[in-house]
Amino acid sequence: MIQNLRGQPHVNNLVHTATGVYRIARDSVKLDPWGTTDIADYSRLFKEFGIEPIDELVNRLPEKHRYFRRKIIFGHRDFQRIVEAIEKKEPYAVMSGLKPSNVYHFGNKMTADEIVFLQKLGGEAFVCIADLEAYADNGIPLHESEKIAIDNVADMLALGLDPKRAYIYRQSREQRVMNLAFIFSRGVTKATLEAIYGERPIGLYMSALVQAGDILLPQLEDFDGPKPVVVPVGADQDPHIRLTRDLARKFSKDYGFIPPSATYHKIIRSLTGSKKMSKREPWGMLTTNDTPDEAAAKFMDAFTGGRETAKLQKELGGEPEKCVVYEYYVYHLVEDDDKLREIYSKCISGEMLCGECKAMGVEYLTKFLEDHQRKKRALWDKAIEIVTSSPRR
């Protein structure tokens, strides 16, 4: 992933830049926030990128979301700051963005679920509508991304985001973010950005600096900062976190920034079984706008951990660790841990075949979509008001 490091000193596969030290990803896991990332072994990220296991901190949370209970959220950077703020009932923020490039899919839902959970534990939510990144990465004009953003924000509200305790804004309209991005540009070189992201169009480098502004926005005095901020992300977004943490340190003297915390969740696979769910592969993703019939057709065609024949499956049992259907049960469809264990047991014993398992999943999925879409319709006008209004703070 690291390319064209002209003149940069290397020591033990490290690149030393003005902003920080970055590992050269020659034979390591490649984390690409704008492309496709395939991580077979998440434990490698602890050694290669300095992400820390989150297990001990989870035990200190007053409540445990299924993502924490099931180790879907597997790692963190400085999450102890957030846990301490929760314990002491001190201010903290949970910050993330949505890129209005397409309809909301179940990979996006994971981040929204965590924002809602951390907001309920006492945090103020900050949600950036990344319309500038949608233009830089996907070429979507701002007037088109506005329409998509309304749909996406309605999804977040339907998933439980409380707009009264959230600052939701469009990147292109938040001057403070633009100012921070410009200021940060004095603290980073093109070589540093290449070391983190590889060789990219200048627009994506600019987008990365704007995202750093988004992440550090809650720490400005206008928002009663500085204060701890946590950013829930998929593991592929870690390059943005590392850059922002380095910039926070570099500009801490001027702004008092605290390096932002992060939690990392595993990346849900495409229904086809290949790599992560992507908006570029419509048949491989479930969206919150799918009708129950559309979702059922995709789900019934999903990759499983079944054997070649029913006879063999009854004899040997299935392999849920390989199964996308079971992954959906773990991530999204089954809240009750005992029920999840029952599904797993019936699969590995051969008691339940893949067709029966998929049909049960369709029932869960249909109920979720019907409930979610009913809530979304009721919140549509609120989403329009949020997206089309100017920033209020």
C-alpha positions, 0 to 999 in steps of 0.5 A: 500500500505504501508507494513512492516514499521519495527520500523518506528514511526507512528503519525496520519497515517504518517511515519517519515523517514530520507528523509521525511514524508509519509502518510500511505495509509490504507484507502486512494487512492493508487498511484502505479507507476508500477501497476494499480491505480483507482482514483474515486475522484481526489479531494482526492489527494489534502488532502491526498498527498498535490497536489494543484489545478491548476486552478488559474495558468492556467489563467496565461498561454499565451496559454491553451492546451485543457488538461488545459482548460478541467481540465484534468490536475487538480493539480500541485506541484510548477507549479508557478515556471514554470509559472513565468519563462514563464512570465519572459522568463527565462530558464526552462525545461520540463522533462519526460520519456518513458518506452520502453516496448511496442508500444505507446498508447493514455495514453502515448500520453497525457504526450507527448502532454504536453511536446510538449506544454510546449516546445513550450512555451519556455522550453527545453525538456528532455526525458529519454528512461527508458530502465533500468526501462523496464528491472527492471519492465518488464524484457525487455533486453536492445537490445530489448528495443532499438527497441521499443524506436525507435518506441516510439521516432518516435511517440513523434517526430510525435506529435510535439517534436522539437529534436533541443530543446530536450535532448533525451537519454537512461538511460543506457548510461547517466553516470551522471544519474547513478552517481546521483542515487548512490549519492542519495542512501546515502540519503535514506533508505529501510524503506523510499522506503517501505513507499513510494512504499510498499514492492518491488523488489530491482530492482524497488527501484534502478529504483526509484533512477535512475528516481530521477537522470533523473528528476534532470539531467537538473539542473546540471551545464552541462545543465546550471542549476540549473533551474526550471524543471516541470515533467508532469505525470499521478496522479499514478506517484506522488510517484516518484515526492515526492521522488525526491523533498525530495532528491532535498532538501536533496542535495540542499547544494551540487548541488543547486537543486530546488525541481522539479515541477509537473503537474498531469493529470487524467488517461484515462480509458481502452476502456473496462471501467475498470481502466487505459489504460494498455499495458497489456490489448491490446484490451482495449487500442488504440495505435498509431500503430493501423491501422484505421480498428483495431482502429475502431474495438476496438472503436466500442466495447468500453464501453459507457454511453448508456441506455439498449435500444434505446427507453430508451436512446431517452427518458432519454438521455445517460450518457456521464460521464460514457462513454469511447467514450466521454472521448476520445472526451474530451482527444484526438479527439475533439479540438473545445470546442463548438463541444464538447459541441454539442456532450455532449448536443446531448447525454444527450438529447437522440438525438444521440445514441451510435452507431452514436456517435461511428461512428463519433468517428471512423472518428476522430480517422481514420484521426488522425492515418492516419496523425500521421503515415504519419508523423511518417514514415517521422521521422523514420530515425531521431528516429533511429539516436537519440536512437542509438547515444551516449549522446551529452551533 
